[in-house]
Amino acid sequence: MAKIDFKHTPYGDLALISMKGCEDIASKVDYYLKNWREADENDTFIVQPHCPRFGTGEAKAVLKHTARGIDAYILCDCFNYSVEYKMYGKTVPMSPDDHFQDLKRVIAALGGKARRITVIMPMLYEGRQHRRTARESMDCAMALQELVAIGVKNIITFDAHDPRVNNAIPLDGFDNVQAAYQMIKALLRTVPDIKIDREHTMIVSPDEGGMGRCIYYSSVLGLELGMFYKRRNYSVIVNGKNPIEAHEFLGNDITGKDLIIVDDMISSGESMLDIAAKLKERGAKRIFVFSTFGLFVDGLDKFDEYYANGLIDKVFTTNLIYQSPELLSREWYCSVNMSKYIALLIETLNYDNSISSLLDPVDRIQKVVKEYKEK
């Protein structure tokens, strides 16, 4: 872990505001912050907002904590569907729109009294609606502009679907953080017999859009790179997207190699599993999946089936968004803990130190791989 040079006094009193659904990861972040600052065991940096709802579903935000002069870090998971509320007597799961509205309510509750507001939104709200291809809305850009308009100074997100969306707020802070170091550490710990070299392991991109992050992995690890091309039917729209007709593989021979498929998210997992099956047909030995966000919107049954048939070996996603108990219980699943990394980002930013070394973990990745090979 990078050493922090405490050359500044804190920008303001640190406050970690945990939105509903973020209680678990916030408690882990709070644990590290208290250890580093030698705080009392009963102390906490967490400020828990309250967002009560009226019978109609309307809401408000209440903060039972002073806001004046604090350096506020708001942790928000817009994709936690386990959070529910009552509306007209019915139990309703919170949608991403509901979470985003509550985030704005909490910022409004701060009333302009906070010294600085940083929003940590691991999976960017509306991140997939980042560009206009027809007469359609640009939701992500609008959301970012809305946040800075109501007082947010910095936005931290992880593995943005398209980081160029930060062009929507060019004069405000926007940091796109990668989970590559933690992913690789988890792989080496979970699969102790994997060989990280060009003869035994290969990186695979599931589509052309994910080549950037896969080039990063292959360059840092010194591995070969392959890619799938998605051939879509653009004359038809199914569930809001053009269906995939076929996957075409571009790359060298993969016979007998361990393959690491890298993507930013698993939504339904349909294309990821289709790719895994095609790689197995080509002679792949084992298949591991790296995905920062595991949504699994169509459930886990298909993954269970592919694991039982030997088509996938391990799926790695982070704890940056909600993970259901059913997912955590699966033998094929490995949760990658990012709480210490978030705590380190907050600790560094609160002292106004540079986070450049934290955003580019090449040295740490190469060090942990070298130690693994020596062992």
CORPE-V26761 format. One record per residue. RES is the residue in one small letter. PHI is phi in radians with two decimals (* if undefined). PSI is psi in whole degrees, -180 to 180 (* if undefined). Layout:
res-><RES:RES>
phi-><PHI:PHI>
psi-><PSI:PSI>
//
This chain:
res-><m:a:k:i:d:f:k:h:t:p:y:g:d:l:a:l:i:s:m:k:g:c:e:d:i:a:s:k:v:d:y:y:l:k:n:w:r:e:a:d:e:n:d:t:f:i:v:q:p:h:c:p:r:f:g:t:g:e:a:k:a:v:l:k:h:t:a:r:g:i:d:a:y:i:l:c:d:c:f:n:y:s:v:e:y:k:m:y:g:k:t:v:p:m:s:p:d:d:h:f:q:d:l:k:r:v:i:a:a:l:g:g:k:a:r:r:i:t:v:i:m:p:m:l:y:e:g:r:q:h:r:r:t:a:r:e:s:m:d:c:a:m:a:l:q:e:l:v:a:i:g:v:k:n:i:i:t:f:d:a:h:d:p:r:v:n:n:a:i:p:l:d:g:f:d:n:v:q:a:a:y:q:m:i:k:a:l:l:r:t:v:p:d:i:k:i:d:r:e:h:t:m:i:v:s:p:d:e:g:g:m:g:r:c:i:y:y:s:s:v:l:g:l:e:l:g:m:f:y:k:r:r:n:y:s:v:i:v:n:g:k:n:p:i:e:a:h:e:f:l:g:n:d:i:t:g:k:d:l:i:i:v:d:d:m:i:s:s:g:e:s:m:l:d:i:a:a:k:l:k:e:r:g:a:k:r:i:f:v:f:s:t:f:g:l:f:v:d:g:l:d:k:f:d:e:y:y:a:n:g:l:i:d:k:v:f:t:t:n:l:i:y:q:s:p:e:l:l:s:r:e:w:y:c:s:v:n:m:s:k:y:i:a:l:l:i:e:t:l:n:y:d:n:s:i:s:s:l:l:d:p:v:d:r:i:q:k:v:v:k:e:y:k:e:k>
phi-><*:-1.12:-1.40:-1.64:-1.71:-1.39:-1.65:-2.14:-1.41:-1.01:-1.13:-2.99:-1.07:-1.26:-2.37:-1.76:-1.61:-1.73:-1.22:-1.07:1.71:-1.87:-1.04:-1.17:-1.22:-1.12:-1.15:-1.20:-1.07:-1.06:-1.04:-1.17:-1.08:-1.17:-1.12:-1.16:-1.75:0.91:-1.37:-1.14:-1.03:-1.52:-1.37:-2.70:-1.64:-1.39:-1.98:-1.70:-1.35:-2.06:-2.17:-1.19:-2.08:-1.45:-1.08:-1.44:1.74:-1.17:-2.49:-2.57:-2.03:-2.27:-1.96:-1.70:-2.75:-1.09:-1.86:-1.18:1.40:-1.45:-1.74:-1.61:-2.07:-1.70:-1.68:-2.37:-1.94:-1.28:-2.03:-1.54:-1.43:-1.41:-1.42:-2.25:-2.57:-1.69:-2.47:0.92:1.40:-1.80:-1.48:-2.11:-1.29:-1.27:-1.56:-0.96:-1.09:-1.10:-1.09:-1.16:-1.11:-1.12:-1.03:-1.15:-1.10:-1.15:-1.08:-1.14:-1.15:-1.14:1.10:1.32:-1.55:-1.18:-1.24:-2.73:-2.09:-2.07:-1.75:-1.80:-2.06:-0.90:-1.78:-1.16:-1.01:1.01:-1.07:-1.47:-1.78:-1.84:-2.60:-1.79:-1.98:-2.66:-1.39:-2.53:-1.32:-2.04:-1.14:-1.15:-1.06:-1.11:-1.12:-1.10:-1.14:-1.13:-1.12:-1.22:-1.19:-1.77:2.05:-1.32:-1.68:-2.38:-2.19:-2.01:-2.32:-2.07:0.82:-1.02:-0.96:-2.54:-1.11:-1.20:-1.13:-1.17:-1.10:-1.21:-2.30:-1.15:-1.78:-2.17:-1.27:-2.57:-2.09:-1.82:-1.77:-1.83:-1.87:-1.03:-1.06:-1.17:-1.09:-1.15:-1.04:-1.12:-1.10:-1.14:-1.34:-1.48:-2.09:-1.21:-1.78:-1.27:-1.92:-1.54:-2.68:-1.19:-1.39:-2.05:-2.40:-2.52:-1.66:-2.24:-1.65:-1.29:-2.81:-1.21:-1.18:-1.69:-1.11:-1.02:-1.20:-1.27:-1.06:-1.07:-1.05:-1.16:-1.22:-1.20:-1.59:1.22:-1.95:-1.26:-2.24:-2.18:-2.56:-1.79:-1.89:-1.51:-1.65:-1.81:-1.70:-1.40:-1.58:-2.27:-2.13:-2.19:0.94:1.41:-2.52:-1.37:-1.16:-1.49:-1.56:-2.85:-1.96:-1.93:-1.65:-2.12:2.83:-1.36:-1.07:-1.96:-1.00:1.36:-1.75:-1.39:-2.04:-2.02:-1.56:-2.05:-2.59:-1.40:-2.66:-1.89:-1.56:-1.44:1.52:-1.04:-1.20:-1.08:-1.22:-1.08:-1.13:-1.03:-1.10:-1.19:-1.18:-1.11:-1.08:-1.51:1.78:-1.09:-1.40:-2.25:-2.19:-2.04:-2.01:-1.84:-2.56:-1.02:-2.14:-1.88:-1.53:0.87:-1.19:-1.79:1.56:-1.95:-1.02:-1.14:-1.16:-1.01:-1.12:-1.18:-1.18:-1.08:-1.56:1.33:-1.56:-2.31:-1.96:-2.61:-2.10:-1.93:-2.33:-1.59:-1.63:-1.26:-2.18:-1.04:-2.11:-1.26:-1.00:-1.10:-1.14:-1.12:-1.48:-1.29:-1.17:-1.44:-1.82:-2.29:-1.53:-1.77:-1.40:-1.90:-1.14:-1.16:-1.15:-1.10:-1.07:-1.17:-1.09:-1.12:-1.02:-1.21:-1.20:-1.10:-1.64:1.01:-1.61:-1.27:-1.85:-1.00:-1.18:-1.34:-1.38:-2.16:-1.59:-0.97:-1.08:-1.18:-1.12:-1.14:-1.18:-1.22:-1.21:-1.10:-1.11:-1.11:-1.15:-1.15:-1.29>
psi-><139:142:138:131:103:79:-7:159:158:145:-33:173:126:130:123:106:114:112:162:133:-9:14:-40:-53:-32:-39:-36:-42:-44:-37:-47:-42:-41:-39:-47:-31:7:43:161:149:-32:-7:164:148:-3:132:119:110:159:131:74:154:145:170:-22:-9:-10:156:172:166:139:130:121:52:145:142:-15:123:4:153:97:131:110:117:121:126:99:-5:21:97:-1:-15:131:161:168:135:117:40:-2:145:122:128:144:130:169:-37:-41:-44:-42:-39:-41:-37:-46:-35:-41:-41:-40:-36:-28:-24:27:7:-20:145:-37:142:124:127:123:102:90:-52:118:127:128:27:-25:-13:68:-10:161:124:-10:-161:85:167:157:77:-41:-46:-43:-40:-43:-43:-35:-42:-46:-28:-27:12:0:131:-33:143:126:125:168:131:58:141:-40:103:-13:-7:-17:-11:-17:-25:65:-19:7:163:131:117:126:110:144:154:20:-46:-47:-36:-47:-41:-43:-40:-48:-32:-37:-33:81:-12:7:142:115:82:169:-23:-25:-20:148:146:137:130:131:-14:172:-28:-24:11:-33:-51:-31:-36:-38:-50:-46:-36:-45:-39:-10:38:158:161:135:165:144:142:124:117:111:157:100:1:-6:144:123:123:39:7:161:125:148:127:-36:156:127:130:135:116:176:178:134:8:124:7:149:133:139:110:126:129:166:-31:154:113:-91:-27:1:-51:-36:-44:-37:-41:-43:-43:-41:-35:-38:-39:-29:2:16:145:-68:152:123:142:126:122:123:-40:125:102:-43:54:-22:17:-174:-4:-42:-39:-40:-44:-45:-35:-43:-32:4:20:-23:153:-44:144:124:119:163:169:23:-24:174:136:123:153:-34:-41:-46:-22:-10:139:-31:-4:142:122:130:115:121:6:-38:-36:-44:-42:-40:-39:-46:-45:-44:-44:-35:-29:9:35:162:140:15:-43:-27:-30:-20:90:28:-48:-41:-39:-48:-33:-45:-33:-40:-44:-39:-44:-38:-33:*>
//
